[in-house]
Amino acid sequence: MESLYVLLILLAAFIASFIVAIAGAIQTQYFNFSIPPGVNQPGMLRLLFAFMRSTSALGKILEKIGVCSQITFTRYLHNGKKLRPDPQLSQQDERFDGVPVRVYRPRAPASGLRPGAIFLHGGGWLYCSIDSHEKICRCIAKGGELVVVSVGYRLAPEHKYPAAYEDCLNASIHFMKNAEHYGVDPANVIVCGDSAGGNLAAAVSQTLAGRSDLPRLRAQILIYPGLQALDFNLPSYQQNQGVPPLLREHAAFFALQYLNGDASNVQEILEGSHIPPDMRLKYRKWVNPDNIPEKFKVRGYKPHKPGEFKPEVYETVKRFCEPSLCPLLAEDARIQQLPESFIFTCEYDVLRDDGLLYKKRLEDNGVRVTWYHLEDGFHGILSLYDNYGFSFPSGKKGLDRIVEFIKGL
Ligand SMILES: *[C@@H]1O[C@H](CO)[C@@H](O)[C@H](O)[C@H]1NC(C)=O
């Protein structure tokens, strides 16, 4: 009975998505999104976004009629269906210091201790889970021949910052301390995350870099991470403001949900009215369009003058200046301690410049960076390389590069 219900919902969503796709093709402007011609599989991306839009509309209806909240519905859809066991991996659900994790271990015999990876999933701090990112974790565990720990941190808006960060940190510390129990060399552990997970990975890396009682992380892998909430008018935010699935307003919405569990100030944040002028000046050396290479500014970028400062908004968002929320704002002394890094950016992604600015900060501080820029990539492409028949070969290419980097460590 329940599955019939779900089937009907999916069918309705599918039909609605076709209608939106057709309407979108006729009048893209009306829907406030744009698909750049240079993106990988533009038609597929349009369809995917139409599907997302219609399921979101459906979620709203379900909430109105009291079936479930929109967030619950969206989370349900994001989690996908359960995968069959992978014969090459053993996997086990556990708790690390109270935090749910799934440990993936290659079955093939190892000659000694293996490397390990802590994986922090994306989803705007609101969505997704260990299940939704199972394919990526398996791919990394098999391709990199290492033990992967995927962390089921608590989600916003129910759990606000720093809940997710603390869960990730506590699970990571537990893993480092007990690595050998999992056949892992504690001196050979990396941390890796996509999107909001990239934010958490960067924050955890910074904190662990300051701990002398634990071995150093071997590397960090940041996949289109969100790293700041000071400036939503950097070139990539302007250029890709309407590129799905992460529109510019979504980026601000998610950051606010994570921080406050409430996104009512999203317009002020987008305009830049939330940061006092002296703070803006203080961080200008790091958060600045001048630090973005010129070649990334040729595609429709206009310097933006921040809106008039609103102290009452600042009062609610001042924790945006904490590095464990916005890692781009960490002091040089901390950045210098960071491990070798892999930064993955996509051209058609509002968060591209967060990645580029962090890359510059790491390089300026003598940290070795491997940078991979997916010229036809969009935000989230990696977890979409094969998803419900929506497939983006470029995402697979990106994932292969990450596995290559891991093997080369
Ligand atoms: C994380 O670990 C610390 C130290 O053990 C503990 O004080 C803190 O409550 C933990 N945080 C969470 C969110 O469980």
The ligand as an SDF file (V2000), in Angstrom:
LIG
                    3D

 14 14  0  0  0  0  0  0  0  0999 V2000
   32.1950   15.8460   21.0130 C   0  0  0  0  0  0  0  0  0  0  0  0
   33.1820   15.3840   21.9020 O   0  0  0  0  0  0  0  0  0  0  0  0
   33.4300   16.2490   22.9830 C   0  0  0  0  0  0  0  0  0  0  0  0
   34.6230   15.6970   23.7510 C   0  0  0  0  0  0  0  0  0  0  0  0
   34.4520   14.3280   23.9990 O   0  0  0  0  0  0  0  0  0  0  0  0
   32.1880   16.3730   23.8510 C   0  0  0  0  0  0  0  0  0  0  0  0
   32.4020   17.2620   24.9040 O   0  0  0  0  0  0  0  0  0  0  0  0
   31.0710   16.9000   22.9660 C   0  0  0  0  0  0  0  0  0  0  0  0
   29.8710   16.9330   23.6940 O   0  0  0  0  0  0  0  0  0  0  0  0
   30.8980   16.0560   21.7370 C   0  0  0  0  0  0  0  0  0  0  0  0
   29.9710   16.7270   20.8660 N   0  0  0  0  0  0  0  0  0  0  0  0
   28.8640   16.1650   20.4830 C   0  0  0  0  0  0  0  0  0  0  0  0
   28.0220   17.0020   19.5990 C   0  0  0  0  0  0  0  0  0  0  0  0
   28.5440   15.0470   20.7990 O   0  0  0  0  0  0  0  0  0  0  0  0
  1  2  1  0
  1 10  1  0
  2  3  1  0
  3  4  1  0
  3  6  1  0
  4  5  1  0
  6  7  1  0
  6  8  1  0
  8  9  1  0
  8 10  1  0
 10 11  1  0
 11 12  1  0
 12 13  1  0
 12 14  2  0
M  END
$$$$
